[in-house]
Amino acid sequence: MFSCVECNFDLDADCALMSNSIITCPEGQNCIQHSTHPHLLLLVDTTDAIYKNIHVRCFACQTKDSPSDGGVYYGCNRCEYFLHKQCIDQLPQQMQTSLHPNHGCLSLRFKRYYIGKCFLCKNKDPRAFYFQCPQCDFQLCMDCKVIRVLNYKYHEHPLSFVKNMSSAFEIEQCNVYDTCFKTSVMSNSKEFQKTESFKFWCCDCDFKLHLLCGPLPSTIKHESHVHSLLLVDSFIEDCSGEYYCDICETERNPRICVYYCGECKYIAHVHCVISEIINVLNGDLKDVKLKALGDDFWKLSEETDYGGWAEIEQGTSLLTLKDLILQFREYDELSYFKGSFTWDEENKEEKEVSKMTTQLETDDAKIDEVLTFSSFTENEFMSFIFDEFLKSYSERKMKIKASDLALKTIDFEGYSIPLDLVPVFKNLLHKHGDIGSRSRYSKAFKSVCYFLICKVMKEMHITLVIDITKELLKYWYHHIKFVECHTIFELGFVKASLEEITRDFFYLQLKQMLETDIRTIMNKRIAHIQKKMAHIEKKMAEYEKFCESTSKMKFMNEGFNKVEQLKWKMAGQVGNNIDSTSSKYFK
């Protein structure tokens, strides 16, 4: 029951939930029952003398004035609780959201000192209003109540666009980001730091995407340029090594996506046009084309007819990569796979060991490698490095990341392919056909082999030559070698690509040797060793001085003799015959 404090007019609770409608109490005053307050809110005449000493301020927008509606308030004088009529009209007392579909509507709530956290952005909203589920602790702040949900073609559930997160979104948390070869260049870049508070998030399964990994509007119109700007995965206009944004005129990382005008060669950081991106993502997306990271690399010719993207219905049960592995035949397929790969808990120890390498050891290894490479001809180098890769393949298992194991697959052309690799697989089929059609293995095993090959193909296409490392080449070799050894997949095209990339790596290393000041690095290492030698020599001098002191040696020998007699006694037996009842050292 809700009551008017002025005239004791009672309103049934069920009726109260029907409104923000204006009702009339028996005294003839207009009033509104609002879910954020237990009393009826009366129409307020701020010119009345009774409000002279009352601080009339709207609790919704936290302002005194509201020009658009003439400053019309409804309020409870006893509690000094007031709301603008306009704010009441704009705030629904209940709302339905796809972010929390199982418990029905969320209810508008009010607290003077709200300390709860928004489920979506994790912020503590200082404003008084928020929406809460009446059946659980789910809460949304006023910003996130208008979150736009969008579809992402590489994931089975809708994603929410979340901005202004209270804590930074680590790049390693992005589900489609390949940390093995890009983390260092991304996490230290201005582009990542300027956009790390934004993410795309699936609350159903905690799938996350960093802003730069998409899906972003494929084109935008920004006030900084006369033409529309097109989203491209990366753009390198020349070989100068210096690349800039035309809006802020500061450097940009050529590895990272930008908005670009081809007619004018105009380039903009994503964060420099972020206001327009946010406006598009928060607006009506019905006619907006979204593009994800990597789409540029896998555009097929128009005459190719493999149909559109596989449609994924809401609630469809999709197999993960790990589910496919569990379907392997144990007597051959699973044993083959376990012989070359590790996953889950088996990876933790190796990960920790890798962190123990010091910078000096890294420098030494790099110098040794460069000097070794410099002694080879191209053909000698190719033989040397592939022999090394083969030895590594025979002796060392490669780990599969947990994020890869969790990848959802769809049935496509007779195989189960991870969503984000479907365009790569389509490209492979278009150019080379079904290279696994003659293999006798199960669908699950061949699907995982296709995953390994498509993953290598994708990484080859999104890795700059300057970012190639020997570890990355070894990683690609391992995947290709496994498929080659255990299937009859026709892999000539991908092996030829790896060989050509490895040749590029050879010349890149030689160029780096000429540009790197190895003498400076070696002198630094010598200085470090000399410092350690000086420390050891000081300790040796202290030891020799100790040995020269005969009086000290006599004293020490007495202690040695005593402890020799006591060392096989229990500790509690030592000192039992001492008469003294006080300690010399305990304070």
C-alpha positions in Angstrom: 0.0 0.0 0.0 1.3 3.5 -0.9 0.1 6.6 0.9 0.0 10.4 0.3 1.5 12.1 3.3 -0.6 15.2 2.7 -4.1 13.7 2.7 -3.6 10.0 3.7 -4.8 8.8 0.3 -3.9 5.1 -0.1 -3.0 3.4 -3.4 -2.9 -0.3 -3.8 0.6 -1.7 -4.6 -0.6 -3.5 -7.7 -2.0 -0.2 -9.0 1.2 1.6 -8.3 3.1 -0.7 -10.6 1.0 0.4 -13.5 2.2 3.9 -13.7 4.0 6.7 -14.2 0.5 8.0 -14.8 -0.8 11.1 -13.1 -3.5 10.4 -10.6 -5.5 12.8 -8.3 -5.7 12.3 -4.6 -8.9 13.4 -2.6 -7.5 16.9 -1.9 -7.4 17.5 -5.6 -3.7 17.5 -6.0 -2.0 15.9 -8.9 0.4 13.1 -7.8 2.5 10.3 -9.2 3.4 7.0 -7.7 7.0 6.1 -8.6 8.7 2.8 -7.9 11.8 4.5 -6.5 9.9 6.0 -3.5 7.3 4.5 -1.1 5.2 7.7 -0.9 3.1 9.4 -3.5 4.9 12.3 -5.2 2.9 15.5 -5.3 3.0 18.2 -8.0 5.4 20.8 -6.6 5.0 24.5 -6.9 8.5 25.8 -6.2 7.2 29.3 -5.8 5.2 28.3 -2.7 6.6 29.6 0.6 6.9 26.1 2.0 9.7 25.4 -0.4 11.7 28.5 0.6 14.0 26.5 2.9 13.9 23.2 1.0 16.6 22.2 -1.4 14.6 21.2 -4.4 16.8 19.2 -6.8 15.9 16.3 -9.1 17.4 13.0 -7.9 17.5 11.6 -11.4 19.5 14.2 -13.3 20.9 15.9 -10.2 20.1 19.4 -11.5 17.8 22.2 -10.2 16.5 23.4 -13.6 14.9 21.6 -16.5 14.2 24.2 -19.2 12.4 21.9 -21.6 9.5 21.3 -19.2 9.7 24.5 -17.3 11.1 22.9 -14.2 8.0 20.8 -13.3 8.7 18.7 -10.2 6.9 15.9 -8.4 8.1 15.3 -4.9 7.7 14.1 -1.3 8.1 17.0 1.0 8.6 14.9 4.1 11.5 13.0 2.6 12.7 15.9 0.4 12.7 13.6 -2.6 12.0 15.3 -6.0 11.9 14.2 -9.6 11.5 16.3 -12.8 8.4 15.4 -14.7 10.5 15.0 -17.8 12.9 12.6 -16.0 10.0 10.5 -14.8 8.7 10.2 -18.3 12.1 9.2 -19.7 12.8 6.6 -17.0 10.8 3.3 -17.3 10.0 1.7 -14.0 10.7 -1.7 -15.5 12.8 -2.8 -18.5 13.5 -6.0 -20.3 17.1 -6.7 -21.4 18.7 -9.5 -23.5 21.6 -9.3 -21.1 19.5 -11.0 -18.4 16.7 -12.9 -20.1 15.9 -15.6 -17.5 14.3 -13.6 -14.7 12.0 -11.2 -16.5 12.0 -7.5 -16.2 14.5 -5.4 -14.2 13.1 -2.8 -11.8 14.2 0.8 -11.4 15.8 1.3 -8.0 17.0 4.3 -6.0 19.6 4.6 -3.2 21.2 7.7 -1.8 24.5 5.9 -1.3 24.6 3.2 -4.0 27.7 1.1 -3.7 26.8 -1.9 -5.9 28.7 -2.6 -9.2 27.1 -2.7 -12.6 27.2 -6.3 -13.9 28.2 -5.1 -17.4 30.8 -2.3 -17.0 31.8 -3.2 -13.4 31.7 0.6 -12.5 30.2 2.0 -9.3 27.8 4.5 -10.7 27.6 7.6 -8.4 24.1 8.4 -9.6 21.2 7.4 -7.5 19.3 5.3 -10.0 20.0 1.8 -11.3 18.1 -1.2 -12.5 18.0 -4.5 -10.5 16.6 -7.9 -11.0 14.1 -8.7 -8.2 15.2 -12.3 -8.1 19.0 -12.0 -8.0 21.9 -9.6 -7.7 22.0 -8.6 -11.4 22.3 -4.8 -11.7 22.8 -2.3 -14.5 23.9 1.3 -14.3 22.1 4.1 -16.2 24.6 4.0 -19.0 24.5 0.3 -19.6 20.7 0.2 -19.6 20.9 1.4 -23.2 23.6 -1.0 -24.3 23.1 -2.0 -27.9 23.3 -5.7 -28.6 24.8 -6.7 -32.0 25.5 -9.9 -33.9 29.1 -11.1 -34.6 29.3 -13.7 -37.3 32.1 -15.6 -35.6 30.2 -16.2 -32.4 26.8 -17.9 -31.7 25.5 -15.3 -29.2 24.8 -11.6 -29.5 27.6 -9.3 -28.1 27.2 -6.2 -26.0 29.3 -3.1 -26.7 30.7 -2.0 -23.3 32.5 1.3 -22.9 34.2 3.2 -20.0 35.2 0.1 -18.1 36.6 0.8 -14.6 39.5 -1.5 -15.1 41.7 -2.0 -18.2 40.8 -4.9 -20.5 43.9 -6.9 -20.9 44.6 -7.8 -24.6 45.3 -11.4 -23.6 41.6 -11.7 -22.5 40.4 -11.2 -26.1 39.1 -14.5 -27.4 40.2 -14.1 -31.0 43.6 -12.4 -30.3 46.6 -14.5 -31.2 48.9 -13.7 -28.2 51.8 -16.0 -29.5 53.0 -13.4 -32.1 51.2 -10.1 -31.5 50.9 -9.3 -27.8 54.1 -7.4 -27.5 53.5 -5.0 -30.4 49.8 -4.5 -29.5 49.8 -4.1 -25.7 52.5 -1.5 -25.8 50.9 0.5 -28.6 49.1 3.8 -28.3 46.2 2.4 -30.2 45.6 -0.3 -27.7 46.1 2.0 -24.7 43.6 4.5 -26.1 40.9 1.9 -26.6 41.5 -0.6 -23.8 38.4 0.6 -21.8 36.1 -0.7 -24.6 35.1 -4.3 -25.3 32.5 -6.5 -27.0 31.2 -9.0 -24.5 28.9 -12.0 -24.5 27.4 -12.4 -21.1 26.1 -15.9 -21.9 29.6 -17.5 -22.2 32.0 -14.6 -21.2 33.4 -14.4 -24.8 35.3 -11.1 -25.1 36.7 -9.0 -28.0 38.9 -6.0 -27.8 37.6 -2.9 -29.7 40.4 -3.2 -32.3 39.4 -6.8 -33.0 35.9 -5.8 -34.1 33.2 -5.9 -35.2 33.4 -2.2 -36.1 31.4 -0.1 -38.7 33.0 -0.9 -42.1 32.5 2.8 -43.1 32.0 6.0 -41.1 31.6 9.6 -41.9 33.7 11.9 -39.7 33.9 15.7 -39.5 37.7 15.6 -40.0 37.4 14.5 -43.6 35.1 15.3 -46.6 34.8 11.7 -47.7 33.6 8.5 -45.9 36.4 6.5 -44.2 36.7 2.8 -44.8 37.9 0.4 -42.1 41.0 -1.6 -43.1 43.0 -4.2 -41.1 46.3 -2.4 -41.7 47.7 0.1 -44.2 51.3 0.7 -45.2 51.6 3.4 -47.8 55.4 3.1 -48.3 58.6 1.5 -46.9 59.7 4.5 -45.0 59.0 2.9 -41.6 57.3 6.1 -40.4 53.5 6.1 -40.4 51.2 8.8 -39.1 47.5 9.6 -38.4 46.2 12.5 -40.4 43.9 13.7 -37.6 46.3 13.9 -34.6 49.4 13.9 -36.7 51.2 11.5 -34.4 52.7 8.1 -35.2 50.6 5.0 -35.7 51.4 1.3 -35.6 51.1 0.0 -39.2 50.1 -3.4 -37.8 46.8 -2.1 -36.4 43.5 -1.3 -38.2 42.7 2.2 -39.3 40.0 4.2 -41.1 41.2 5.1 -44.5 40.1 7.2 -47.6 41.7 5.7 -50.7 40.9 8.7 -52.9 42.9 11.1 -50.6 45.2 8.7 -48.9 43.8 10.0 -45.6 44.4 7.8 -42.6 42.9 8.0 -39.1 43.5 6.1 -35.8 40.5 4.2 -34.6 40.7 6.1 -31.3 40.7 9.5 -33.2 37.3 8.7 -34.6 35.9 6.8 -31.6 33.1 9.3 -30.9 31.6 8.5 -34.4 32.1 4.7 -33.8 30.3 4.9 -30.5 27.4 6.8 -32.1 27.0 4.2 -34.8 27.3 1.2 -32.4 24.7 2.7 -30.0 22.3 3.6 -32.8 20.1 1.6 -35.2 22.4 -1.1 -36.7 19.8 -2.5 -39.1 21.4 -1.1 -42.2 25.0 -0.8 -40.8 27.6 -3.2 -42.2 30.0 -4.4 -39.5 33.5 -5.8 -40.3 35.7 -7.9 -38.0 39.5 -8.1 -37.9 40.8 -10.4 -40.7 37.9 -10.0 -43.1 40.1 -8.2 -45.6 42.3 -11.2 -46.2 39.7 -13.7 -47.2 37.6 -12.0 -49.9 36.8 -14.6 -52.6 36.2 -13.7 -56.2 32.6 -12.9 -57.2 32.2 -16.1 -59.3 32.9 -18.3 -56.3 29.6 -19.9 -55.1 29.9 -21.3 -51.6 26.9 -19.5 -50.3 26.8 -17.0 -47.5 27.9 -17.4 -43.9 26.5 -20.4 -42.1 23.4 -19.2 -40.2 23.6 -19.9 -36.5 20.3 -20.1 -34.8 20.1 -18.8 -31.2 20.5 -21.7 -28.8 22.2 -24.0 -31.3 24.6 -26.5 -29.5 28.0 -26.2 -31.2 31.0 -28.5 -30.6 34.2 -27.0 -29.4 37.6 -28.0 -30.6 38.1 -30.0 -27.4 34.9 -31.9 -28.1 36.3 -32.9 -31.4 39.5 -34.2 -29.8 37.4 -36.3 -27.4 35.8 -38.0 -30.4 39.2 -39.2 -31.8 39.7 -43.0 -32.1 42.0 -43.8 -29.2 44.1 -46.5 -30.8 45.5 -44.2 -33.5 44.1 -40.7 -33.8 44.3 -39.8 -30.1 47.7 -41.4 -29.6 49.0 -39.5 -32.6 47.7 -36.2 -31.3 49.0 -36.7 -27.8 52.4 -37.6 -29.2 52.7 -34.1 -30.7 50.5 -31.7 -28.6 49.8 -30.9 -25.0 46.9 -28.9 -23.6 45.0 -27.8 -20.4 47.0 -28.2 -17.2 50.0 -29.7 -19.0 50.9 -26.2 -20.3 51.3 -24.4 -17.0 54.7 -25.5 -16.0 56.2 -24.7 -19.4 54.7 -21.3 -19.3 56.2 -20.5 -15.9 59.7 -21.7 -16.9 59.7 -19.4 -20.0 59.4 -16.3 -17.7 62.7 -17.1 -16.0 64.9 -16.1 -19.0 66.8 -13.0 -18.3 67.4 -10.2 -20.8 71.1 -10.9 -20.9 70.5 -14.5 -21.8 68.1 -13.4 -24.5 70.7 -11.0 -25.9 73.3 -13.8 -25.9 71.0 -16.2 -27.7 70.2 -13.6 -30.3 73.8 -12.8 -31.0 74.7 -16.5 -31.2 71.8 -17.0 -33.6 72.7 -14.0 -35.8 76.4 -15.0 -36.0 75.5 -18.6 -36.9 73.1 -17.4 -39.6 75.8 -15.1 -41.1 78.1 -18.0 -41.9 75.5 -19.7 -44.1 74.5 -19.3 -47.7 70.8 -19.2 -48.4 70.6 -23.0 -49.2 72.8 -23.9 -46.2 70.6 -21.9 -43.9 67.4 -23.5 -45.3 68.8 -27.0 -44.7 70.1 -26.0 -41.2 66.9 -24.5 -39.9 64.5 -27.2 -41.3 66.8 -29.9 -39.8 66.5 -28.0 -36.5 62.7 -27.8 -36.8 62.4 -31.5 -37.6 64.5 -32.3 -34.5 62.3 -30.1 -32.4 59.2 -31.7 -33.8 60.6 -35.1 -32.8 61.6 -34.1 -29.3 59.2 -31.4 -28.1 55.4 -31.3 -27.9 53.6 -28.1 -29.0 51.0 -26.7 -26.7 47.4 -25.9 -27.7 46.1 -22.8 -25.9 42.9 -23.1 -23.8 41.3 -20.4 -25.9 41.8 -22.6 -29.0 40.3 -25.6 -27.3 37.2 -23.5 -26.5 36.6 -22.4 -30.1 33.1 -23.2 -31.3 32.8 -25.0 -34.6 30.1 -25.3 -37.2 29.4 -28.0 -39.8 30.6 -26.6 -43.1 31.2 -28.6 -46.3 31.3 -31.9 -44.3 33.8 -30.7 -41.6 33.5 -29.0 -38.2 35.4 -25.7 -38.6 35.9 -23.0 -35.9 33.7 -20.0 -36.7 36.6 -17.5 -37.1 38.4 -19.9 -39.5 35.4 -20.5 -41.8 36.5 -17.7 -44.3 40.0 -19.2 -44.4 38.6 -22.7 -45.0 36.4 -21.3 -47.8 39.4 -19.7 -49.4 41.3 -23.0 -49.1 38.5 -24.9 -50.8 38.2 -22.3 -53.5 41.9 -22.4 -54.4 42.9 -26.0 -53.7 39.7 -28.1 -53.2 39.2 -30.6 -50.4 42.8 -31.5 -49.7 41.7 -34.1 -47.1 39.1 -36.0 -49.2 41.3 -39.1 -49.7 42.2 -39.4 -46.0 40.8 -42.4 -44.2 40.6 -40.7 -40.8 37.4 -39.7 -38.9 35.6 -36.4 -39.5 36.7 -35.2 -36.1 40.4 -35.9 -36.7 40.3 -34.3 -40.2 38.4 -31.3 -38.9 41.2 -30.7 -36.3 43.8 -31.1 -39.0 42.0 -28.5 -41.1 41.9 -26.3 -38.0 45.8 -26.5 -37.7 46.3 -25.7 -41.4 43.8 -22.9 -41.5 45.2 -21.4 -38.3 48.7 -21.4 -40.0 47.3 -19.9 -43.2 45.5 -17.1 -41.2 48.6 -16.3 -39.1 50.8 -16.2 -42.2 48.5 -13.6 -43.7 48.2 -11.3 -40.7 51.9 -11.3 -39.7 54.3 -8.7 -41.0 57.7 -10.0 -42.2 59.4 -7.7 -39.7 57.5 -9.6 -36.9 58.6 -13.1 -37.9 60.6 -15.0 -35.4 62.2 -18.4 -35.4 59.8 -19.6 -32.7 56.9 -18.6 -34.9 58.3 -20.4 -38.0 58.9 -23.5 -35.8 55.3 -23.2 -34.5 53.9 -23.2 -38.1 56.3 -26.1 -39.1 55.1 -28.2 -36.2 51.4 -27.9 -37.2 52.1 -28.6 -40.9 54.4 -31.5 -40.1 51.8 -33.2 -37.9 49.1 -33.0 -40.6 51.6 -34.2 -43.2 52.8 -37.2 -41.1 49.4 -38.5 -40.1 47.2 -37.8 -43.1 47.4 -37.7 -46.8 46.4 -34.0 -47.0 47.9 -32.3 -50.1 50.0 -29.6 -48.4 52.4 -28.6 -51.1 51.0 -25.0 -51.3 51.4 -24.3 -47.6 54.8 -25.9 -47.3 56.0 -23.7 -50.2 54.7 -20.6 -48.4 56.5 -21.6 -45.3 59.8 -22.1 -47.2 59.5 -18.7 -48.9 58.7 -17.0 -45.6 61.7 -18.7 -44.0 64.0 -17.3 -46.8 62.6 -13.8 -46.0 63.4 -14.5 -42.3 67.0 -15.4 -43.2 67.7 -12.1 -45.0 65.9 -10.2 -42.3 68.3 -11.7 -39.8 71.3 -10.8 -41.9 70.0 -7.2 -42.2 69.5 -7.0 -38.5 73.1 -8.2 -37.9 74.4 -5.3 -39.9 72.1 -2.8 -38.2 72.5 -4.1 -34.6 75.4 -2.8 -32.5 76.6 -6.2 -31.3 79.8 -4.7 -30.0 77.8 -2.6 -27.5 75.7 -5.6 -26.4 78.9 -7.7 -25.9 80.6 -4.9 -23.9 77.5 -4.7 -21.7 77.7 -8.4 -21.1 81.5 -8.2 -20.3 80.8 -5.4 -17.8 78.1 -7.6 -16.1 80.5 -10.5 -15.9 83.3 -8.3 -14.5 81.0 -7.0 -11.8 80.2 -10.6 -10.8 83.9 -11.5 -10.8 84.7 -8.6 -8.5 82.0 -9.7 -6.1 83.4 -13.3 -6.1 87.0 -12.0 -5.5 85.8 -10.0 -2.6 84.2 -13.1 -1.0 87.4 -15.0 -1.6 89.5 -12.3 0.2 87.1 -12.5 3.2 87.5 -16.3 3.3 91.3 -16.1 3.2 91.3 -13.5 6.0 89.2 -15.8 8.1 91.5 -18.7 7.6 94.5 -16.6 8.6 93.0 -15.8 12.1 94.4 -18.7 14.3 92.6 -17.5 17.5 89.3 -17.5 15.7 90.0 -20.9 14.3 90.7 -22.2 17.8 87.4 -20.8 19.0 85.5 -22.3 16.1 87.1 -25.7 16.6 85.8 -25.9 20.1 82.3 -25.2 18.8 82.8 -27.9 16.0 83.8 -30.5 18.6 80.8 -29.7 20.8 78.2 -29.9 18.0 79.8 -33.1 16.7 78.8 -34.8 20.0 75.3 -33.3 20.0 74.2 -33.6 16.4 72.5 -37.0 16.8 70.6 -36.0 20.0 67.0 -34.7 20.0 66.8 -30.9 20.1 64.8 -31.0 23.3 67.6 -32.9 25.1 70.1 -30.0 24.5 70.4 -27.8 27.6 68.5 -30.1 30.0 71.4 -30.1 32.5 71.9 -26.3 32.5 71.1 -24.9 36.0 70.5 -21.3 34.9 66.8 -20.3 34.8 67.2 -17.0 32.9 68.2 -16.3 29.4 71.1 -14.0 28.4 69.6 -13.0 25.0 65.9 -13.0 25.2 64.7 -9.5 25.9 
